[in-house]
C-alpha cells in the first residue's frame, strides 16, 4: 500500500454538533482553542477569535465567569466566524446565562459544580435548546470525595468515574448531547484515562494535556499525549493547552492532524534534510526562509529543501516540489524529476513561483513547460563534480569505522 493511502482506523462514536461543526461519528477531528481576553471585551475577544479561525481553529471557547462575560457573549456569538463554547466553573447560573447569550456549547467541570440539582438544571436547559455539553474532567480539580476514595491521589479510574457520574446525572433528565475530556498534566496518566474511558462509553472524546506549559516543552508534552491517542483511533476533537498565544494552539492542532492524515492538508508541508557534510548551503536558514515565504499561502503541497544535489532529489522524490543545492546553484525538482537550475540566492523565490503554478495547474503542466532532460544533465554534472571533490563518504563515516576497528583491536 502506498504511504499516501494509509489511514488510521478511528473508534466509532456518536455524532453531535457544536453549531455547524460535527464532532464524532466519523466527522473530521476538529481543532479547538480558547481566548485569553476578558470576554466582556467584545472587540478584543472577537479579534482573537478571528485570528484563531484563520490559524485553523474550528471551535473556540470563551470563559463565562461573571455577568459581564455573559453579556459579552451575547454580542460575540452572532459575530463569530466559528461556534462558541462557554467555559463554566463553580457558578451553574453562568451556564444558564451563557445559553441565553446564544452559545453553541458548554464546558462544565464536574470537579467544581457538584450539586446534582444544579448539574441537572443546566442539562435540562441544554436539552431543550439542543446545546451540547462537554464534561471536562481535570486531574487538577477532581471532586474531593473521588480523590479520597481512590487513595488520596488522581488516578485514571477516578477521572473516568467522575465523567460517568456526570453522565448519570444527565441521563436522569434525558440529555445525551455529550462529549467528554479527562485531561491531566501528566501525560501517561492522561493517556491511560482516555484509554479506559474509550472502553466504557461511545460519546465523542475531546483530547488534551492540561497545563502543558510554554513552548517548546509544552508543545512536545501535548503532542506526546494527543498524538498517541489519535494514532490509536481515540479522539474526536483536540486542544493544545499551551502557555502561549492561543494562535499557536490552533496552528499546532492543524499541523498534527494533517501530519497524521486526519485532516486534508490546507498549507505547505515543508520537509528538509537535517544537513550533513555534503550540504552546499545553510539548510536551516534556507528552510526557515521557505517556511516564512509559505506561511500565509494556502498551498496544499509537500515541499522539500535539501542540502545537496547528490542525495536530495532521490531522498525527497515523493515531494510535490523540492530544491537541492549544488555548486552555488539550486536544482529544482518536481516529483523527483529535475526541472530547472537557478542561482542559489533565488532558491526560495523559485520554490514559491513553482508551488503556486503547481497548485493552480497541476504537476503535469509544470513538467510540460520545461526541458527536463537539460535540467537532469545539469544536476548530474553538479552531482558528479561534488562526488569527485568530496568522495562517496562526505561525512568520513568509513574512516571512523576503521578507527573503531583499530581501537577495539588494540
Secondary structure, DSSP 4 states (H G I P E B T S, - for coil): --GGG----------EEETTEEESTTPPPEEEEE--S-TT-HHHHHHHHHHHHHHT-SEEEEE--SHHHHHHHHHHGGG-SSEEEEEE-S-HHHHHHHHHHT-SEEEE-TTT---HHHHHHHHHHHHHHT-EEEEEEEGGG--HHHHHHTTSS--HHHHHHHHHHHHHHHHHTT---EEEEEE-SSHHHHHHHHHHHHHH--SEEEE--TT-BSTTHHHHHHHHHHHHHHHTT--SEEE--BSS-HHHHHHHHHHHHHHTTSS---S-EEEE----TT-SS-HHHHHHHHHHHHTT-----EEEEES-TTTHHHHTTTSSEEEEEETTEEEEEETTEEEEEEEGGGHHHHHHHHHHHHHHH-HHHHHHTS-HHHHHHHHHHHHHHHHHHH-S-TT-HHHHHHHHHHHHH-
